[in-house]
Amino acid sequence: MFGMIRPLLILGHLLLAIGISAESNFWLFPGQNGANNDYSENPILPQSTPQPLRWSTDFDAYTIRLWQQHLSGNKATAGETMYAKSSEDSEVGNFTWTVQTYSMDLEDSNVFFLQVDDLHGHSITSHYFNITAGGVSSSITTLATSTTTSTSVADSSTRSATATQSFPASTPSAATQSPQPQNKDTAVKIGLGVGLGLGIPLVLLLGVYLGMQAMKTRQTAGETMDQSIYIGPDPPKYPLVEYSQAPSSEELRTEPSELPGDRYNAPQELS
C-alpha cells in the first residue's frame, strides 16, 4: 500500500513547489497576463504621465523590459530595459514609470506589455496595456489594489516574442526609482488562493484513494471468512440410509438338544 501512496506524495510535493513559485512571481499592475491576443480589458496609459508599476518576485537579480505587441500575428518587439536589480540591491517591488514608448512607434501598435527576466531564463509577463498619444483619458485604468487568482500564472504561458530591434539599454538603478512600500496584503491573498486551490484537490484525491483501499481490504477479509462457512440449506439435509433390523425373540428361541451319550455318568469316589 505504501508503494502506491508514494507516487501521490511525489505529486503533492511537485504541486506544492509549483504553488510556491506561482504565489511568489506575479504582476500586481498592469496585472497578471491573460489569454494571448485578448485586448478587451487592457488598461489605458497616456504618454508622459506617471504610472506606478507593482510586481512580486523571488528572483535574486532581474530586469524589466517593455515589449510592443504586433496586432497581426503572435509576435512582439523588444524595447527598452526600464528597470534593473542586481543581487546586491534590496527588493522593492515597484517604481513609478513615466509612460513612454522610447524608440517604438505608436503607429505600428499601441499595445504593450512588460516582462521580468532573471539570469536563468525565467520570466514573468504582465497583462497587455494600451499607450495613448498624450492627453489624460477618462477611461484610464488606475492602479489595481487587488488581483484575482483565476488568471493564469505568467510563467506557465509566456507569450511568444521575437526581438526585431536592438535598443541601447537604459537601466536606472533600483535604488533611484522612488520606491514605495509593496502591498504585502495583496500578495498574501494571492498566495492563500493559489495554495488552497492546489492543496484541497490533493487532500480530496488522497482521501478517495485511502477510502478505496479500505473497502478493498474489507472485501478481501470477507471473502476469506466466507470460505469456512457452510453454504446450503439450514439445517443441512442428508440422504436416508436403511439399516438392518435386529432378529426377533422368536427367531432367537431354540429347542434344547441332548448331550452326546445315553446316560449321565456320576462322578465316582477314588479309593
MIDO-669870 format. One line per 10 residues: number of its first residue (from 1); their letters; for each residue x, y, z of C-alpha. Coordinates in pm, 1 decimal. Layout:
NUM	a	X:Y:Z  ...
***
This chain:
1	mfgmirplli	0.0:0.0:0.0  290.2:235.2:77.7  423.4:174.2:-271.6  100.3:309.2:-420.0  88.8:611.2:-187.3  446.0:713.2:-269.9  360.0:846.5:-621.0  84.0:1058.9:-464.8  331.5:1206.4:-217.4  571.5:1290.1:-501.0
11	lghlllaigi	286.2:1453.6:-694.5  194.3:1652.1:-385.0  547.6:1785.9:-348.7  553.4:1889.6:-715.5  219.6:2069.8:-684.8  339.9:2241.2:-369.2  657.5:2358.3:-543.1  454.8:2492.1:-836.2  217.3:2666.6:-597.8  501.2:2831.4:-405.3
21	saesnfwlfp	657.4:2954.9:-730.2  321.4:3079.7:-857.8  240.5:3278.1:-544.9  587.5:3439.3:-540.4  603.8:3565.8:-901.9  327.0:3780.9:-1046.7  237.5:4131.9:-1162.0  9.7:4346.6:-945.5  -9.5:4623.8:-1206.7  -60.4:4612.0:-1504.3
31	gqnganndys	-183.7:4275.5:-1373.3  -113.5:3911.3:-1449.9  -108.2:3802.4:-1811.5  -421.0:3657.9:-1967.8  -500.8:3492.5:-2298.8  -278.4:3571.9:-2595.3  -412.8:3845.1:-2825.8  -701.9:3926.0:-2589.0  -702.0:4305.9:-2555.5  -1056.0:4350.0:-2420.8
41	enpilpqstp	-950.8:4450.5:-2067.3  -632.1:4644.6:-2139.0  -551.2:4934.6:-1903.9  -505.3:5263.9:-2093.6  -196.9:5470.5:-2010.0  -145.7:5816.9:-2166.9  205.9:5910.5:-2268.6  417.6:6127.7:-2036.9  204.6:6051.7:-1730.3  347.3:5893.2:-1413.6
51	qplrwstdfd	226.6:5538.6:-1358.6  318.2:5324.5:-1054.6  413.9:4968.9:-1153.1  396.4:4687.1:-896.7  512.2:4324.9:-902.3  620.4:4041.7:-672.1  912.2:3807.0:-737.3  1167.8:3590.6:-560.6  1425.7:3640.4:-839.3  1762.9:3745.3:-699.8
61	aytirlwqqh	1865.5:3963.0:-996.6  1645.6:4064.0:-1289.9  1549.8:4328.3:-1546.0  1214.4:4467.5:-1659.9  1171.7:4534.5:-2031.0  894.9:4699.5:-2235.7  758.9:4497.8:-2531.2  541.8:4616.8:-2821.3  280.7:4361.9:-2930.8  218.9:4310.3:-3303.5
71	lsgnkatage	-154.3:4321.1:-3375.7  -111.3:4084.8:-3670.7  30.8:3754.1:-3557.6  158.9:3637.4:-3222.5  480.3:3840.7:-3221.7  628.3:4119.9:-3014.7  924.1:4356.6:-3042.7  1167.3:4404.3:-2754.5  1204.1:4762.5:-2638.9  1397.5:4938.8:-2365.1
81	tmyaksseds	1509.5:4790.5:-2036.3  1317.6:5006.7:-1791.4  1441.7:4867.2:-1461.2  1732.4:4655.8:-1335.7  1801.0:4492.7:-999.9  2127.7:4327.0:-902.1  2174.6:4062.6:-635.0  2314.3:4330.0:-400.5  2003.8:4551.7:-428.3  1716.1:4508.6:-186.1
91	evgnftwtvq	1382.5:4400.4:-330.8  1149.2:4697.5:-384.6  870.6:4551.4:-598.1  755.8:4881.2:-750.5  860.4:5204.8:-913.8  688.7:5499.8:-1080.7  732.0:5489.9:-1455.9  686.1:5787.8:-1687.8  476.8:5632.2:-1963.8  662.9:5636.2:-2296.5
101	tysmdledsn	735.5:5419.8:-2598.4  1107.1:5506.1:-2625.4  1210.7:5432.9:-2987.2  895.6:5239.5:-3076.0  619.2:5395.4:-3287.4  255.0:5401.5:-3177.0  150.5:5384.4:-3542.2  285.2:5028.8:-3554.2  87.3:4922.5:-3246.5  -48.3:5082.6:-2930.5
111	vfflqvddlh	-49.2:4752.4:-2735.9  239.9:4683.8:-2499.0  332.5:4458.4:-2208.3  610.5:4428.8:-1950.2  831.1:4130.2:-1876.5  1057.7:4047.6:-1581.8  1360.2:3835.7:-1683.6  1612.5:3678.6:-1446.8  1959.4:3544.2:-1526.1  1838.6:3182.9:-1555.9
121	ghsitshyfn	1582.8:3222.8:-1833.6  1275.3:3260.4:-1609.7  1027.2:3535.8:-1686.6  706.4:3696.6:-1558.4  485.0:3855.6:-1823.4  230.4:4125.1:-1741.6  -114.4:4189.8:-1884.0  -140.5:4387.3:-2208.1  -195.8:4763.0:-2180.8  -253.3:5044.2:-2430.7
131	itaggvsssi	-44.1:5359.9:-2458.5  -222.1:5664.5:-2599.5  -57.9:5967.7:-2757.0  -85.4:6237.0:-2489.8  -383.8:6376.9:-2303.7  -547.2:6232.9:-1996.4  -819.2:5988.3:-2092.3  -1127.8:5941.0:-1875.8  -1101.4:5568.1:-1936.9  -762.8:5531.1:-1769.4
141	ttlatsttts	-749.3:5223.9:-1553.1  -596.3:5317.1:-1218.6  -359.0:5109.1:-1012.4  -515.7:4781.5:-916.2  -518.5:4716.3:-541.4  -620.8:4354.1:-569.6  -593.3:4072.8:-818.8  -780.6:3751.9:-873.1  -631.6:3405.1:-850.6  -822.0:3271.0:-1150.8
151	tsvadsstrs	-589.9:3422.2:-1410.9  -308.3:3208.0:-1537.2  39.2:3238.8:-1385.5  282.6:3427.2:-1604.7  547.9:3157.3:-1612.7  301.8:2895.1:-1739.1  205.4:3074.5:-2060.7  473.4:3321.7:-2160.1  388.9:3496.6:-2484.8  583.5:3417.6:-2796.1
161	atatqsfpas	812.7:3712.5:-2857.1  1054.8:3787.2:-3139.1  1312.7:4059.9:-3082.2  1322.2:4252.4:-3408.7  1518.7:4555.3:-3290.9  1807.6:4624.7:-3059.2  1794.7:4933.3:-2838.9  2058.6:5078.8:-2609.2  1984.8:4969.6:-2257.1  1860.1:5235.9:-2023.3
171	tpsaatqspq	1893.3:5074.3:-1682.1  1822.7:5311.6:-1396.1  1937.7:5173.1:-1063.5  1676.8:5013.2:-843.8  1772.8:5249.1:-564.1  1674.5:5561.0:-767.3  1321.5:5463.3:-863.4  1123.6:5633.5:-584.5  1038.7:5304.3:-412.7  705.5:5268.4:-238.7
181	pqnkdtavki	605.4:5004.5:18.1  490.4:4687.2:-153.7  134.4:4573.4:-96.6  200.0:4263.3:117.9  -170.3:4204.9:193.2  -244.4:4150.6:-175.0  48.1:3910.4:-211.2  -71.6:3712.3:91.5  -425.5:3688.4:-50.6  -296.6:3562.2:-383.8
191	glgvglglgi	-68.2:3313.2:-209.6  -354.1:3178.4:1.9  -575.7:3144.3:-303.4  -316.1:2950.2:-500.3  -223.4:2732.2:-201.8  -584.3:2638.8:-125.4  -657.7:2578.7:-493.0  -378.4:2320.0:-509.3  -399.6:2175.7:-158.0  -772.8:2098.0:-138.2
201	plvlllgvyl	-785.3:1880.0:-455.2  -473.6:1694.6:-338.4  -630.1:1618.0:1.9  -953.0:1501.1:-164.5  -758.2:1277.5:-402.6  -565.8:1120.8:-113.8  -890.1:1067.0:82.4  -1057.9:891.1:-211.3  -755.5:666.9:-259.0  -739.7:567.8:110.2
211	gmqamktrqt	-1115.8:501.3:113.3  -1089.6:269.3:-186.9  -800.6:81.7:-23.1  -1003.4:36.3:298.3  -1302.7:-101.6:104.2  -1076.0:-341.0:-85.2  -924.5:-466.4:242.5  -1269.5:-531.1:394.0  -1386.0:-720.2:85.7  -1075.7:-942.9:93.1
221	agetmdqsiy	-1128.9:-1021.6:462.3  -1495.9:-1106.0:397.7  -1409.6:-1346.7:117.6  -1154.8:-1527.9:338.9  -1406.3:-1566.8:621.6  -1683.0:-1696.6:395.8  -1471.6:-1992.0:280.0  -1505.1:-2164.8:623.2  -1883.7:-2120.7:648.5  -2130.5:-2393.3:532.2
231	igpdppkypl	-2329.2:-2268.3:233.0  -2656.0:-2454.6:174.9  -2997.6:-2529.9:331.4  -3034.5:-2466.6:700.8  -3027.9:-2721.5:864.5  -2835.9:-2941.0:617.2  -3024.4:-3241.4:478.4  -2862.2:-3578.8:430.1  -2991.4:-3885.4:229.6  -3182.6:-4153.2:423.0
241	veysqapsse	-2999.4:-4480.7:489.7  -3185.9:-4814.4:552.4  -3038.6:-5000.0:846.2  -3070.1:-5383.9:905.7  -3323.0:-5491.0:1172.6  -3235.4:-5691.3:1485.2  -3365.8:-6056.8:1493.6  -3693.3:-6112.3:1679.3  -3725.1:-6313.1:2001.3  -3896.0:-6595.3:1814.1
251	elrtepselp	-3603.5:-6619.7:1578.1  -3367.0:-6632.2:1872.7  -3566.4:-6908.8:2058.0  -3428.7:-7267.9:2007.9  -3524.1:-7617.3:2144.3  -3286.1:-7783.0:2391.7  -3080.9:-8064.7:2244.5  -2946.8:-8381.7:2417.4  -2588.4:-8410.8:2503.0  -2394.8:-8691.6:2338.5
261	gdrynapqel	-2437.9:-9034.5:2511.4  -2744.8:-9203.4:2655.6  -2685.3:-9157.2:3025.9  -2523.9:-8936.4:3271.2  -2226.5:-9083.4:3448.7  -2198.6:-8956.9:3802.1  -1856.1:-8897.4:3938.3  -1701.4:-9185.8:4135.0  -1504.3:-9168.6:4451.8  -1145.4:-9261.1:4442.4
271	s	-1036.6:-9545.4:4677.4
***
